[in-house]
Structure formats: structure tokens, C-alpha cells
């Protein structure tokens, strides 16, 4: 991503082998698709690589989230809320397992 600045990166492996990875970039300019000026990918997957929760904002789709294969729009507020919502979905999926 030319001109983007890495703002945040964290990776954690849970005791059961599941992985949580969070990557957030500050873009050089805002645009219609990313009015907050951020590009992000927050991922949580099972030890076998199955994606269970993902929040991202790829071009053409805008802010959205995936939970157990279901994709829905996501209303971005701020980074703190994004991370809290992501962790809440992880906690919910882990309780169901």
C-alpha cells in the first residue's frame, strides 16, 4: 500500500492454537470508500486456518465483518470501538465452540 503508514499490528496465539491478528494502516488520504482514512484487517481463525471472525474494508465492499462465514456491513465509529466489537465477536465465537 504505497504511502500508507502502519499504525498498529498485534498477533496472538491462543492456547488452543487459534490466532488473532490485527493490522491497521493510516492511508495518505481519505476517499469515499474510506472516509476515516484507515485500511484495516482484523482476523481470528481456528488452529486449522478456518476464518471465524474477520473485520476489513477492502475496496468495493467498504467496512464490513465476517462471522462464521456470514458477511454483513459494519458501521465504523473509531479504532477503539472497532477493536472492542471485534473482540466481542471473538469472545462470542469462543463461547459457542
N, C-alpha and C positions, 0 to 999 in steps of 0.2 A: 504494500500500500504506500505509494510514493508520497512523501511529505507527512505521513501520519506519525504520531508520537505515542509510544506505548505508555499508557497511564497506569495500568495495573495488570499483574499476572500472578496467579496463585494456582498451585496444583496440590491436591491432597489425595492420598490413597487410604481408603477406609480399611479397617481390619479384615473385612470380608472380600477385599480386592476391588471393590467399586472405586471409581475415580471421579473426582470433582475437579474441573479445570475452568478457570475464569480468566478471560482476556478482554481488556478494554483499551481501545486506541482513541486518541484525540485526533480528529481529522483537521487538515489545514484550513478547511472552510465548511460552513454549513450548506445544505442544499435542501430541496423539497423533500427528499426521502429521509434525510437525517437532520431535521431542524435543530436537534440537540448537539450536533457536531461530533457525535461519537459513533464508533463502529465497535460492536461487541459480540462475543460468543461465550456463553456460559454453558458448560456441558457437565452432565452427570450420567455415567454409564455403569452398567454391571461389569463384573470382572471378565466376562466373555466378550466385552466390547459392545454389547447391546445398548443403544442410546435410550435412556429412560426419561431424562429431562434435558431440554436444551432451550435456551433463550438466545435469539440472534436477530440481526436486522440486515440481512443480505439485500442487495439491490433488487428491486422489483417486488419485494414482499413487505418491506417495512418492518417495524417492530412486531415480533411475534414469538410465540413459545410453542414447544412441543412437549407433551407429557404422555408417555406410553403410546407414542405413535399418532396422537391426535394433535393437529396443529390449529392454533387459534391466535387471533390478533392480540397484541399486548399494548396496553396504554403506558408508555414510558413517562415517568414523572421526574426521577432523578436517579443517580447511581446508587445511593443508599437504599432506595425503595426497590430498585431492580435486583440488587443482591439479596435483600430480605425476602422478596417474593420468590426468587429462585431457591433460596434455602428452605423456605416453607414448602415448596413443591417437592424438594428432595426429601424432607422430613416425612411428608405425607406418603411418598412412594416407598420409603424405607419401612414405615409402619405397616404398609399393606403387604410387604414381602414376607 
